[in-house]
């Protein structure tokens, strides 16, 4: 687990109960792993706990940013009732017009759409990118 409830409460005080947090943490981790290409989630790779207590300030900052991004993703999932990319895509259009028929999303403000297409808020993506944690390439096969 990347983030504990006490850590979450320190980052976003008063946002969610522990039960709500526990329902969303694993789904948020999947979304974060997807946009970071499992930076902290792969065996024999970086270890978040080690970076958090490292003597190097930039490793501490990177670990802190990662945890903040997970917390923001949990909050985003809760406030927008999304848990995966299909929820984001289902509400991402504002309106579609075909002939005389118009379909309009109940969420016409477009608050569900993110630049990544995943259930990760843009603020978290910017934060991850600042510390080199965004993955934009193609994994080798």
C-alpha positions in Angstrom: 0.0 0.0 0.0 1.4 3.4 -1.0 -0.5 5.5 1.4 -1.9 4.9 4.9 -5.1 6.6 6.2 -3.1 8.7 8.7 -0.9 9.9 5.8 -4.0 10.7 3.7 -5.5 12.6 6.6 -2.4 14.7 6.9 -2.4 15.6 3.2 -6.2 16.2 2.9 -7.6 16.6 6.4 -11.2 15.9 6.9 -11.8 14.6 3.4 -12.9 11.0 3.9 -13.6 8.5 6.6 -11.2 5.6 7.0 -13.8 3.2 5.6 -14.3 5.3 2.4 -10.5 5.6 2.1 -10.1 1.8 2.4 -12.7 1.3 -0.4 -10.8 3.6 -2.8 -7.1 3.1 -2.0 -6.5 0.0 -4.2 -8.3 1.5 -7.2 -6.4 4.7 -6.8 -3.1 2.8 -6.7 -4.0 1.0 -10.0 -4.6 4.4 -11.7 -1.4 5.9 -10.3 0.6 2.8 -11.3 -0.8 3.1 -14.8 0.3 6.7 -15.3 3.7 6.1 -13.7 4.4 2.8 -15.4 4.6 1.1 -12.0 7.5 3.3 -10.9 7.1 2.1 -7.3 5.0 -1.0 -8.0 7.4 -3.3 -9.9 9.6 -5.9 -8.1 13.2 -5.0 -7.8 12.5 -1.3 -8.6 12.2 1.8 -6.5 10.9 1.4 -3.0 8.6 4.2 -1.8 9.4 3.5 1.9 13.1 3.8 1.2 12.7 7.1 -0.7 10.6 8.5 2.1 13.4 8.1 4.6 16.3 8.7 2.3 19.2 11.0 3.2 18.7 12.6 -0.3 16.2 15.5 -0.2 15.1 15.0 -3.8 14.1 11.3 -3.1 12.1 12.5 -0.1 10.4 15.1 -2.3 9.7 12.6 -5.0 8.1 10.2 -2.5 6.1 12.9 -0.9 4.8 14.1 -4.3 3.9 10.5 -5.2 1.9 10.1 -1.9 0.2 13.5 -2.5 -0.8 12.4 -6.0 -2.3 9.2 -4.6 -4.3 11.2 -2.0 -5.5 13.6 -4.7 -6.6 10.7 -6.9 -8.6 9.2 -4.0 -10.3 12.5 -3.4 -11.0 12.9 -7.1 -12.5 9.4 -7.2 -14.7 10.1 -4.2 -15.9 13.6 -5.3 -16.7 12.5 -8.9 -17.9 9.0 -8.2 -15.3 7.4 -10.6 -13.1 4.4 -9.9 -11.6 3.7 -13.3 -11.0 5.0 -16.8 -14.3 3.7 -18.1 -16.2 5.9 -15.6 -14.2 8.9 -16.9 -14.9 8.1 -20.5 -18.6 7.5 -19.9 -19.1 11.1 -18.7 -16.5 12.9 -20.8 -18.6 14.3 -23.5 -20.8 17.4 -23.1 -23.1 16.9 -26.0 -23.4 15.0 -29.3 -25.7 16.0 -32.1 -26.9 13.6 -34.8 -29.4 15.1 -37.2 -32.3 16.5 -35.1 -31.2 14.3 -32.1 -29.0 15.8 -29.3 -27.5 13.8 -26.5 -26.3 15.8 -23.6 -24.3 14.5 -20.7 -25.6 15.0 -17.2 -22.2 16.3 -16.4 -22.1 19.0 -19.1 -19.3 20.9 -17.2 -16.9 18.2 -18.3 -15.4 17.8 -14.8 -14.8 14.1 -15.3 -12.5 14.4 -18.3 -8.8 14.4 -17.6 -5.9 14.9 -19.9 -4.7 11.3 -19.3 -8.0 9.5 -19.8 -7.5 7.8 -16.5 -9.2 8.5 -13.1 -6.3 10.7 -12.1 -6.8 14.4 -11.7 -4.8 16.8 -13.8 -3.2 18.3 -10.7 -1.8 14.9 -9.7 -0.4 14.4 -13.2 1.3 17.8 -13.1 2.7 16.9 -9.6 4.0 13.5 -10.8 5.5 15.1 -13.9 7.4 17.6 -11.9 9.3 14.8 -10.3 9.8 12.7 -13.4 7.2 10.1 -12.4 5.0 10.4 -15.5 5.4 7.7 -18.1 4.5 8.6 -21.7 6.3 6.0 -23.8 5.6 2.5 -24.9 6.7 -0.4 -22.8 9.0 -2.8 -24.6 7.7 -6.3 -25.4 
